[in-house]
Amino acid sequence: MKALLLFLATLAPLAASPYGISGSAGKEHGDETFGVLRPPALPQDDATWSDFVTTATTAKKDVTHWDALDSFNLGPRRQNSPFRYVELLTLARKAAPQASIGFSLANYDLEFLDDALREGAGGQFDYISLSPFPCSEGCGFVLASVLPTLRKLLATHGTDSEIPVHITLSGGEAALAEAAPLALALGFTQIFLETDPATLAKLPTGPASIPTSPDLSGNDTVRVTLGETNKSDGLHQVLPSDTPWDEKLEANRLHLTANPPVFRTTFLTAPGFVSPGNSEIEITVTAKRIPSEGGQENPTGFNLTYESTYGTNSPKIWWGVAGDNKWHTHTWTLADAKFTGKLGWNFLLDASGAGNDVLIKEVSVKR
């Protein structure tokens, strides 16, 4: 309790900031407090969850907005299914009718939101909380697409597309200095930062100009070169935090053996680069397999999932990365691509089931 009081006291001088701070004690924005419904363990029965919601919201009557089970969508889908989340949202609204209940979505997983809306989530939440949204330097293009893409998805399902959207941004000082003012300009209802008060005080407090897409009319290829800071030329990795820079290996690592593991990473092309009438494209990846302690015996590779004329599609054959500790390049030729970005990405690389971590150097799209 003492630590919490000290934390809140530190926040007092920052009451005029356009941003709030997100921490283990909850979310604070000026005089307002926002809570997170986060039980010690995932509730296995409805009664336990309902009792928890009632107890938590009654104990903190000053909290009016509650995110429901942040990071639920990061769990295994068999247990943490969109259908189950809709059930828990519905129960939370009944257990705390006086509170505003938020649909909490970690890492901008619009695929989970899309599935939940199909399962009847519409009308079971009062706002959406993107928490957290990892940022790196150069993330402005992707962040600028977040709100319009999300609102289009809501409208597609007949849900109120103007519902409030809160966002919690995470990242280093330089990344937050770029992302936070941009989030102000984009019109998020509430903006929280995972940082300390000292860093918060250094950040710009005025809205930034919204980035415009580059003119790619004369280009037949867009690419992103991964590094300590990604270099994007018409193609953007949605969450560079999926493949952090490995100082020892001097490359970006898709960490399959981490806890929790990262099996996939998503990409978004500049608007209009792949036009609706142009379904034939090539996607090329340059990658290297990391040796395991026992050598290179574990099969490792990628498959591709992409937006197509049939919804989403994947090639039948995976690309197995050779085990000689060298960089290799593979190209998928697609005849049915249809890039709309409705899920926040155009295509993703998926290494689920691979035996070794992999390094990724570059990804490109040719039309």
N, C-alpha and C positions, 0 to 999 in steps of 0.2 A: 504494500500500500504506500509506503514511504517513497519507493522508487517511482510509482505512478504519479504521486503528488509532485515530485520534483520534475517529472516529465511534463506534466501539465503546466507547472509554473514556468518552465522554460518556453513553452508555447505562447504564453500570455503576450509578450511583446510582438508576436508575429500575427496577432489577430487581424491586422489590416492586409495581410498577404492574400493574393488571389488564389494561393495554393494551400492545401492542407497537408498534414503529415500522416503517413500510415505507419503504424508500428504494432508491436505485440499487444499493446494496451487498447488498440482500436484505431479509429480514424478521427482526427480532430481538424476542424476547419473553423477558425475564429471561435465564436461562442457555441458552435454546433458540434455535436458528437454523433458519430455514426458507428454502429456496432456490427459485429460479425457473429452470426450464429454458427459457432464452431464447437461442437461437443468433443469430449476427450476421445471418443471413438465413433465411427460411423454407426448410426442407429440401425439396429437390425429389425426392430418392430416399430409400428406406427405410434403406439402409446408412449414409448420411451422418448421418441423425437418430439411428440406433442408436449409432453411434460417439460422437456428441456426448453422448448421455445417459450412456453408460458412462464416458466421460472425466470429465464434470462431477461425477457422483455418486461416482466413485472418488477424485477430487482433494479432495473435501470430505466426508470420512467422518463428520464430526460433524453433518452435515445429514441429518436423517431424513425430512423431508417436502419434496416438490418439486412446485410448481405447474407444470403442463405448458403451455408456450406461452401466457403471459398475453396477453390481448387478441386471441387468434386469431380470435374470433368477430366482431371489428370489421372484418376484412378483407373483400374482395369474395367473395361466396358461391360464385362459380364456382371460385375457387382455394381459399378457406378454407371448404370445405363441411363440414357436420356429419359426413358419411361419412369424409372425409379425417381429421378430428380423431379419430374413433374409431380409425382405423388407427394414428395417431401415438400415442395413449394405449396401445394394445395393444403396440406396439413398445417403448414406454418401460418398461412393466412387465416385458417380457422382458429388456430391456437392463440393468435395475436391479432385480432381484427383491428386493434387501435394503431398498429404499426404499419409502416410501408416496408414491404418485403422486396428485396432485390434479387434478380437472377444473376448469380455470380459466375463469371466466365474467365478462367485463367488462360493466359497466353493467346488470347484472341482466337479461340477455337470456334469459329462460326459453324463448322460442321456439326458440333455438338448442339449449338443453338438451333440450327436448321432441323436436326432430328427431334429435338425437344418440342419445337413448334408443331411438328407433324404429330407428335404424341399428345397434343392438347395443352401446351404450356401457355398459349395466348390467354390473357385475362387472369393468370395466376401470379403475376408479379407486377410491381408498381414502377420499377426502374431496372436498368441493366447496369451491372458493375463489372467493368473490365479490369481485373485485378489479379496479378499485376500485368502490365504491358511492358516487357523488357525493351529498353532503348539502347542504341549505340549511336555513335556519331554518324550522321548521314541517314538517319531513319526518317527524316522529314517526309519523303515521298510516300512511304508506306503509311505513316501516321495520318497523312492528309487524306488517305483513301478509306480510313477506318469507319468514320461516322456515316458517310454516304452509302458505303457498301452495306453496313449493318442496317441502315434504315430501309434500303431497298429490299433486303431479306425479310424484314418485318412486314413490309407492305405486301410482299409476295404471299405471305401466309394470312393476310387479312388482319394483322395485329397493328395496333396504333404505332405508326412509324415515327411519331413525334414524342414517344415516351422518353423521359429523362435518361441520359446515359452518363454514368460516372466512370472515370478512368483513374487508375493508380499507375503511375509511371515509375519504373525502376531503372537504375543505371548509374554511371559515374557522373561527376559534376559537369563535364563537357557535354555529355549526351543530354542531361536534363536541362542544361542551359539552352539547348536547341529545341528540345521536345516540349518543355513546359509552356513557353510563350506561344508556340504553334498550337498547342492544345487549347489555349485561351482563344486564339483567333478562330479555331474550328468550331467552337461553340459547345464543348462538353459542359454538362450541367454542374458537375463537381470535378475538381482535379486534385488528386492526392499524389504525394511524392514519397517514395521509400528512401528517405535520406535523413540527415541530422539537421537540427535547427541552424547550425553554423553555415552549412552548405545552402540551405534554403534561403538564408538572408543574402547570399551572393547572387542569386538568380534574377534575371530580368523579370520585371513585373508587368510589362506591357505586352500586348499581343504582337506576334511576329507576322510577317507577310507569308501568305500561303504559297508554297512552291508550285511552279507551273511545270508541266511536262515538257521535255525537250522536243525539238523538231526532229523526228526520225524518218521523215518522208524519203530521204535519200539513202537510208541504211537498210541492208537486208539482214543484218545480224545485230542482236543486242546481247550483252554479256555482263556478268558480275565476276570480278576477281576477288577471291576471299583473302583476307589478311588480318593484321591487327586492327585495321579499319578497312572495311570492304570498299572496293572501287567499283561503282555501279555505272554502267553505260546503257541505260534503257531497260535493265533487268535488275530486280532488287530481291535480296533475300529478306523475307518478311521478318524473321527473328534471327539476327546474327548470333544471338546467345545460344542458338541450337548447336553451333559449331565454334566454340571458343578457341582462341588462339593458344596453341601449345608452345610455350617458350622453348622447351627442350627440343621438340621436333620441328620448330619453326614452320608451322603450318596449322590449318584449322581442322579440328578434330570432331567428328561425329562420334560421341562418347557412348557406345553401346554397353559398355561394362560399368558405367557410372551408376550411382544410386541416388535418384531414380535414373534409369537409362534413357538416352535420347536416340530414338530409332529413325526419326524422319525430320526433314526440314523443307520449308515451303518457299515458293518463289512467285513473283508478280511482275509481269511485263508492263511497260509504259502503256497507258490507255491508247487504243487504236493501232498499236503495232501489229497485232494479229487481228485483222479485220474479220467481221462475221462471215464474209464470203471467202476467206482464205483459210481452208482447213488443213492444208498440207504444209507441215513445218518439220524442222529437225531440232532436236534437243541434244546437246553434247555436254558431257561431264568429263572432267579430268580429275582422277582420284588415285590414291595409293593405299594399299593394305598395310596395317601396322602388324608387325610380328607379335605373336603371343609368346609367353614364356617358354612354351614347348616348341616354338617354331611357327611355320606358316601353314600347318595342316588343317586349320579350321576354314571351311568355305566362307567366303565373305563377298558380298556384292550388293547391288541395288536393284530395286524395281522402280518404275515410274508410275505415278498416278496423275492424270491430267484431265482438265475439263474437255469434254468431247460433245459431239452432237447427240450422244446417248446419255448425257449426264456426266459421270466420271468413268474413265476407262484406264486400263493398264495393258502394256504389252504382255504377251503370253510367256516370254522368256526373260529371265533376270539377266543382268550383266554381272558375271563373276569377275571380280578384280584379281588379276594375276598375283601370285604370291612371291614376287621377286624383289620386293621393296623398291620398285620403280614406279614413276608416274605413268598412268595409262589413260587413254581417252576412248570413250565409247559414244556412239551416236544412235539415238532412236529416231527413226523416220515415221512420222504420224500422218495419217490420211484423214482423220476425223476430229481434229482439234477444233474447239470452239471456246475461246477464252472470254469469259464474262466477268470473272472475279467475284462471283456472288458469294463465295465462301471465304473471301479474303485472300485467295491465292489462285494461280492459274495451274500450277503443277507442283508436285512434291517428289522428293527422293525418299524412298522407304527402304531401310536396311533391316527390317524386322526379321529375326531368325538368323542373322549373320553371326559368324563366330568370332570375328575380330573387329576392333575399332578401325575406322577408316579416316583418311585425311582427304579433304576436298580442296582443290586449287582453283578451279574455274568452272562456271556453268554458262552456256550460251544457247540462244534460240535463233534459228535462221528461218526466214520465211521465203 
